[in-house]
């Protein structure tokens, strides 16, 4: 049973445009969500997070939106740059509030074309 | 501040052997978690250690084990290796309720 789902395996956008990556979850008790970026053969790099008590968090070009009623979160990257090309994972922290155990989606490969 | 360090970066082992991977967390981080990444299964949680105690465990067989030392460094061990254990093994460290930071990973190939 996949509790965190990224239904789009890939996304291609033009440089300078907006990239929107989506993530759905099934457990309404998740209380913390994170986005990671990953290059092949490297560890994931933390991008941005959001607590379940918020609906938006912004950090530079990255904004995460959380819709608790829809159990959906999205990552917006504006403007997109070629260096953003990577695999993006969303992750959820179980209700204990302990980020030592994260449940990951399957990832979305973003390609930003120059 | 140094990041999470995993050693070795690459490892080739034969079926039936055992392997030990090492992880040094970010200074001050007491939680160390291990994940397995494979093409088919994505990133899957193995276990988490906090203050030398296993705090969480994923759905992996008993061949996968770990431990944490008093300096928060952690090791994971896989015994009786199978071909399917070939994967990128990732270690992450965190303070209790904050973001987890990952190391570069250890690429294990079982032949």
Interface residues (C-beta under 8 A of the other chain):
Chain A: X32 X34 X36 X41 X42 X43 X44 X45 X46 X49 X89 X91 X97 X98 X99 X100 X101 X102 X103 X104 X105 X106 X107
Chain B: X4 X6 X31 X32 X33 X35 X42 X43 X44 X45 X48 X50 X55 X56 X58 X88 X90 X92 X94 X96 X97 X98 X99 X100 X101 X102 X103 X104 X105 X107
